[in-house]
Every structure is written in structure tokens, then in C-alpha cells.
Amino acid sequence: MTVFWPKHHEFCDDSEQAIHNLKPQMRVPILEKESLTIDFAKEFEKLALFVAQAWLDEHPNANLHSQTDFQDCVQYVTAELAKAGSAVGGPAGLELLTGGGSEAACKVCKSVLVDRNVEA
């Protein structure tokens, strides 16, 4: 925990002077920033699943054993996730644009193609 100890300034306005005159017991503690860890991979896979299922609906004859179908699915899902990453920005957008989207696309496309072939 970090405690706020204001520095004495030669020219203080009334509020700064009031803070400076507080007894140490009365000073307000400022909590340290906590780092938040987010597992983007699971969230990206949820997004990728939605997009991959849409791709699969448009390609009813897609086959697990076809490298072309798998690559088409991955390219489509990766492109859609890249669009989302650009729109969202921030850490999630950066993660999507620097490989997180394509990793999720590979996992999800393989699983939807496997599911399609199991059902058939």
C-alpha cells in the first residue's frame, strides 16, 4: 500500500495547504494499481467459433480431410477477427492482430470441421 505524503510547496492554494496540515493518521491511503490478467485465448476462441460456424454454414460440403477447406476457414476467421481487433483496439485488439486471432481460428476451424464430419 502506498500512502500519499504531499510535498510542501512554497506557493500552495488552500486545498493543498489543508492536505499538508493533516496529521499523518488522517492522510488518505492510495491503493497500488493491481495488474489484471486476462486469458484472451478462451475469449477469442468463443468469437472464432461464431465466425467459423457462419463460414461452415456457407460451405456445407466442407471436409475435414481437405486442406483447402481448412485453410479457407482459417483465413476467413482470421480476417474477421482482425477486423474486430482493429475496431476494438487496446490490448485485446493488439492481441488479436498479433497472432491471437489466427491461433483461435486454427483451433476452432479444426473443431468445427471435425464436428461436421462426425455428424455426417
Stockholm file with secondary structure:
# STOCKHOLM 1.0

chainA/1-120         MTVFWPKHHEFCDDSEQAIHNLKPQMRVPILEKESLTIDFAKEFEKLALFVAQAWLDEHPNANLHSQTDFQDCVQYVTAELAKAGSAVGGPAGLELLTGGGSEAACKVCKSVLVDRNVEA
#=GR chainA/1-120 SS CEECCCCCCSSCCHHHHHHHTSCGGGSCEECCCCCCCCCHHHHHHHHHHHHHHHHHHHCTTCCTTCHHHHHHHHHHHHHHHHHHHHHHCHHHHHHIIIIIHHHHHHHHHHHHHHHHHHHC
#=GC SS_cons         CEECCCCCCSSCCHHHHHHHTSCGGGSCEECCCCCCCCCHHHHHHHHHHHHHHHHHHHCTTCCTTCHHHHHHHHHHHHHHHHHHHHHHCHHHHHHIIIIIHHHHHHHHHHHHHHHHHHHC
//
